Amino acid sequence: MSSTNSNMVPLGTTAPEFNLLDTITDVNKSLSELKSDVATVIMFICNHCPYVKHINMELSKTANEYISKGISFIGISSNDINNYPEDSPAKMKELAIEVGYPFPYLFDESQDIARAYDAACTPDFYIFDKNMKLVYRGQFDDSRPNNDKPVTGKDIKDALDSLISSKPVNPNQTPSIGCNIKWKT
């Protein structure tokens, strides 16, 4: 299992707009319709990555908890499905239903959105404030497959709790680590 760190995009970056297929509903959805007036979490995830599989249950639980507090969560898969058919839209829908994703799971077929966000790995997390300015980028928490640390979502939760209570998000952030995005050749 090779590992890639996320690119630490500059804080304050504006979220690039998108309009992508939601594999759960089979309807295209845009950032402007999915974003929240509190905060928006955009996650580059996929089906086959062991790093994503490792956090999936806690990710769903965390999303459910914070969606009830007015936060939007958006999952995006940008992998090359010709070489990674497990990440196809049909398989994405199956996984989203199986795991119980409470958020849209969008397919970035062109990979343009992953490039616009400078996403590098799965999972890769970005949190934007109510003005769609980047306030957090990095890891879900310190847990990784095989490191025996519990999956808690602590880093994401700390950032979201700060936004909810109108406090600044700690700028000392740890990159996410995961499988590299599977770019088309």
C-alpha positions in Angstrom: 0.0 0.0 0.0 1.7 3.2 -1.2 1.0 6.4 0.6 0.7 10.0 -0.6 0.4 13.1 1.4 -2.2 15.7 0.7 -1.1 19.0 -0.9 -1.5 21.7 1.8 -3.4 24.2 -0.3 -3.1 27.8 1.1 -5.6 28.6 3.8 -8.0 31.3 2.5 -8.3 29.7 -0.9 -11.8 30.0 -2.4 -13.6 26.7 -3.1 -13.7 26.0 -6.9 -17.3 25.6 -8.2 -18.4 22.2 -9.7 -21.4 20.4 -11.1 -21.0 16.7 -10.8 -23.1 13.5 -11.0 -24.3 12.4 -7.5 -24.0 8.6 -7.9 -26.6 8.1 -5.2 -29.5 10.1 -6.8 -28.2 10.0 -10.4 -28.7 13.8 -10.6 -26.0 16.4 -11.2 -25.3 18.6 -8.1 -23.3 21.8 -7.8 -21.3 23.2 -5.0 -23.6 26.3 -4.9 -26.6 24.1 -4.1 -24.8 21.8 -1.7 -22.8 24.3 0.4 -23.7 25.3 3.9 -24.1 28.7 5.5 -22.0 27.3 8.4 -19.3 25.2 6.9 -18.8 22.8 4.0 -16.6 19.7 4.1 -15.4 18.5 0.7 -13.7 15.1 0.8 -11.9 13.3 -2.0 -12.6 9.6 -1.3 -13.0 6.4 -3.3 -14.2 2.9 -2.9 -11.0 0.8 -3.1 -8.5 2.7 -1.0 -7.6 1.0 2.3 -7.2 4.4 4.0 -10.7 5.4 3.1 -12.1 2.0 4.1 -10.3 2.4 7.4 -12.3 5.5 8.3 -15.6 4.9 6.5 -17.8 4.0 9.5 -16.5 6.9 11.6 -16.7 9.3 8.6 -20.4 8.4 8.2 -21.0 8.9 12.0 -19.1 12.2 12.0 -21.0 13.5 9.0 -24.4 12.5 10.6 -23.4 14.3 13.8 -22.3 17.6 12.0 -25.0 17.6 9.3 -27.4 18.0 12.2 -25.4 21.1 13.2 -25.8 22.7 9.8 -22.5 21.5 8.2 -22.6 20.2 4.6 -20.5 17.2 3.6 -19.7 16.3 0.0 -17.8 13.2 -1.1 -16.0 13.2 -4.5 -14.3 10.3 -6.3 -12.0 11.3 -9.1 -10.2 8.0 -9.8 -9.7 6.6 -13.3 -12.4 3.9 -13.5 -10.9 2.2 -16.5 -8.0 1.0 -14.4 -10.0 1.0 -11.1 -13.5 -0.3 -11.9 -14.3 -0.7 -8.2 -14.5 3.2 -8.2 -17.2 3.3 -11.0 -20.4 5.3 -10.3 -22.5 2.1 -9.9 -20.0 0.8 -7.3 -19.9 4.2 -5.6 -23.7 4.1 -5.2 -23.5 0.5 -3.8 -20.9 1.5 -1.2 -22.7 4.7 -0.3 -25.8 2.8 0.5 -23.9 0.0 2.2 -21.9 2.3 4.5 -24.8 4.7 4.9 -23.2 7.9 3.6 -25.5 10.8 4.6 -23.9 13.0 2.0 -23.8 13.1 -1.8 -21.1 11.0 -3.4 -20.1 12.7 -6.6 -18.2 11.4 -9.6 -15.5 13.6 -11.1 -15.1 11.7 -14.4 -12.9 14.4 -16.1 -10.7 14.7 -13.0 -10.9 18.5 -13.5 -12.3 19.1 -10.0 -9.6 17.1 -8.3 -7.1 19.2 -10.2 -8.9 22.4 -9.3 -8.7 21.5 -5.6 -5.2 20.2 -5.9 -6.3 16.9 -4.4 -3.5 14.4 -4.1 -4.8 11.4 -2.1 -7.8 9.6 -0.8 -9.0 10.6 1.7 -8.2 14.3 1.3 -10.3 16.7 3.4 -11.0 20.4 2.8 -13.2 22.5 5.1 -14.6 25.8 3.9 -16.2 28.5 6.0 -19.6 30.1 5.3 -17.8 32.4 2.7 -16.3 29.3 1.0 -12.8 30.2 2.1 -10.5 27.3 3.1 -10.0 27.1 6.8 -8.8 23.5 7.1 -7.1 21.0 4.9 -5.5 17.7 6.0 -6.2 14.5 7.9 -9.4 13.1 9.4 -7.3 12.1 12.5 -4.0 10.3 13.4 -5.4 6.8 12.7 -4.1 4.8 9.7 -4.5 1.2 8.7 -2.2 -0.9 10.9 -1.1 1.9 13.3 -3.5 0.8 16.1 -4.7 4.3 16.8 -8.5 4.6 17.1 -10.5 6.3 14.3 -12.1 9.4 15.9 -12.2 12.2 13.3 -10.6 14.4 15.9 -8.9 16.8 13.5 -12.0 17.4 11.4 -14.2 17.7 14.5 -11.9 20.2 16.2 -12.0 22.4 13.0 -15.8 22.1 12.7 -16.3 22.8 16.4 -14.2 26.0 16.1 -16.4 27.2 13.1 -19.6 26.4 14.9 -18.5 28.4 17.9 -17.2 31.3 15.8 -13.6 30.7 16.8 -10.6 30.6 14.5 -9.5 27.2 13.2 -6.1 26.2 14.4 -3.8 26.8 11.4 -1.3 24.0 12.5 -2.8 21.2 10.4 -1.4 17.8 9.5 -1.6 16.5 5.9 -3.8 13.6 5.1 -2.1 10.4 4.0 -3.7 8.0 1.7 -3.6 6.3 -1.7 -2.7 8.7 -4.6 -5.6 9.8 -6.8 -5.6 7.4 -9.8 -5.0 9.8 -12.7 -5.9 9.0 -16.2 -2.9 8.5 -18.5 
